[in-house]
Amino acid sequence: LLFNIGYNILIVVILKHGSANILWMASTVIVPLSNVAFSLKIMPGHQPLRSWDIIGLFVIMFGLLLYRFYSQIVNIYMKLIGKIDTIEDIQKQKE
């Protein structure tokens, strides 16, 4: 009961200080993390963590990080290959 109340309060706090996208990303991470939590020996009926569980967690986290930081990654890449020199060039490309 306490966990459920805490979870619902955290949803409201995330929506208040963040956005619906942040709430969606947090909800996406809950599934693999709960899989890890249920593999702990303190949980009744626990099962060992398989390698596919860990791979799934990394794939989900990589996708979320790519979603969040895609524009910054592209800008850094463009600057490295020499297509963009300054912040003004980045702003011109957005227009």
C-alpha positions as CSV (number, residue, x, y, z in Angstrom):
1,L,0.0,0.0,0.0
2,L,2.8,2.4,0.9
3,F,4.7,1.7,-2.3
4,N,1.5,2.3,-4.4
5,I,0.9,5.7,-2.6
6,G,4.5,6.7,-3.1
7,Y,4.4,5.7,-6.8
8,N,1.3,7.8,-7.3
9,I,2.8,10.8,-5.6
10,L,5.9,10.5,-7.7
11,I,3.8,10.5,-10.9
12,V,2.3,13.8,-9.8
13,V,5.7,15.3,-8.9
14,I,7.2,14.2,-12.3
15,L,4.2,15.8,-14.2
16,K,4.5,19.0,-12.1
17,H,8.3,19.5,-12.5
18,G,8.7,17.8,-15.9
19,S,6.5,16.9,-18.8
20,A,4.5,14.0,-20.1
21,N,7.5,12.8,-22.1
22,I,9.6,12.5,-18.9
23,L,6.7,10.5,-17.3
24,W,6.6,8.3,-20.3
25,M,10.3,7.7,-20.2
26,A,10.2,6.9,-16.5
27,S,7.4,4.5,-17.1
28,T,9.4,2.8,-19.8
29,V,12.3,2.2,-17.4
30,I,10.1,0.7,-14.8
31,V,9.6,-2.6,-16.6
32,P,13.2,-3.8,-16.8
33,L,14.0,-2.3,-13.4
34,S,11.2,-4.2,-11.8
35,N,12.5,-7.4,-13.5
36,V,15.8,-6.7,-11.8
37,A,14.1,-6.0,-8.5
38,F,12.1,-9.3,-8.6
39,S,15.4,-11.2,-9.2
40,L,16.7,-10.2,-5.7
41,K,16.8,-13.0,-3.1
42,I,14.6,-11.0,-0.7
43,M,11.6,-11.3,-3.0
44,P,9.5,-14.4,-2.6
45,G,9.6,-16.7,-5.7
46,H,12.6,-14.9,-7.1
47,Q,14.2,-16.1,-10.3
48,P,17.8,-15.5,-11.4
49,L,18.4,-12.6,-13.8
50,R,19.1,-13.8,-17.3
51,S,21.5,-12.2,-19.8
52,W,18.5,-11.2,-22.0
53,D,17.1,-9.2,-19.1
54,I,20.2,-7.1,-18.9
55,I,20.5,-6.7,-22.6
56,G,16.9,-5.5,-22.7
57,L,17.6,-3.0,-20.0
58,F,20.5,-1.6,-21.9
59,V,18.6,-1.5,-25.2
60,I,15.7,0.5,-23.5
61,M,18.1,2.9,-21.8
62,F,20.1,3.4,-25.0
63,G,16.9,4.2,-26.9
64,L,15.7,6.6,-24.2
65,L,19.1,8.4,-24.2
66,L,19.1,8.6,-27.9
67,Y,15.6,10.0,-27.9
68,R,16.5,12.6,-25.3
69,F,19.9,13.7,-26.7
70,Y,19.6,13.1,-30.4
71,S,19.8,16.8,-31.5
72,Q,22.9,17.4,-29.3
73,I,24.6,14.2,-30.7
74,V,23.9,15.3,-34.3
75,N,25.2,18.8,-33.6
76,I,28.4,17.5,-32.1
77,Y,28.8,15.1,-35.0
78,M,28.3,17.9,-37.5
79,K,30.8,20.1,-35.7
80,L,33.4,17.2,-35.7
81,I,33.1,16.6,-39.4
82,G,33.3,20.3,-40.1
83,K,29.9,21.1,-41.5
84,I,29.0,23.4,-38.6
85,D,31.4,25.9,-37.1
86,T,29.4,28.0,-34.7
87,I,26.1,28.2,-32.8
88,E,24.8,30.6,-35.4
89,D,25.2,27.9,-38.1
90,I,23.2,25.5,-35.9
91,Q,20.4,28.1,-35.6
92,K,20.5,28.8,-39.4
93,Q,20.0,25.0,-40.0
94,K,16.9,24.9,-37.8
95,E,15.3,27.7,-39.8
